[in-house]
């Protein structure tokens, strides 16, 4: 990891096309501006973490509809149907 000190208004160049400029420095936050070609994706690390977690979850649930159908069929088979005799007996009691 390269560590550089920069003051407000100073910039860092990455290659020939990407510029990172320090716009302001607050008590606990630093505001930066990034100038890069549209072909270079730029996003925060936290966004990438959430994206990868969402993709992993979507992969797990890709067979979701089939799984729900299997669970419903299993539930229907477990639940015995009430016969009219059983219902009548309960009503008489």
Rosetta blueprint (number, residue, H / E / L):
1 X L
2 X L
3 X L
4 X L
5 X L
6 X L
7 X L
8 X L
9 X L
10 X L
11 X E
12 X E
13 X E
14 X E
15 X L
16 X L
17 X L
18 X E
19 X E
20 X E
21 X E
22 X E
23 X E
24 X E
25 X E
26 X L
27 X L
28 X L
29 X L
30 X E
31 X E
32 X E
33 X E
34 X E
35 X E
36 X L
37 X L
38 X L
39 X L
40 X L
41 X L
42 X L
43 X L
44 X L
45 X H
46 X H
47 X H
48 X H
49 X H
50 X H
51 X H
52 X H
53 X H
54 X H
55 X H
56 X H
57 X H
58 X H
59 X H
60 X H
61 X L
62 X L
63 X L
64 X H
65 X H
66 X H
67 X H
68 X H
69 X H
70 X H
71 X H
72 X H
73 X H
74 X H
75 X H
76 X H
77 X H
78 X H
79 X L
80 X L
81 X L
82 X L
83 X L
84 X H
85 X H
86 X H
87 X H
88 X H
89 X H
90 X H
91 X H
92 X H
93 X L
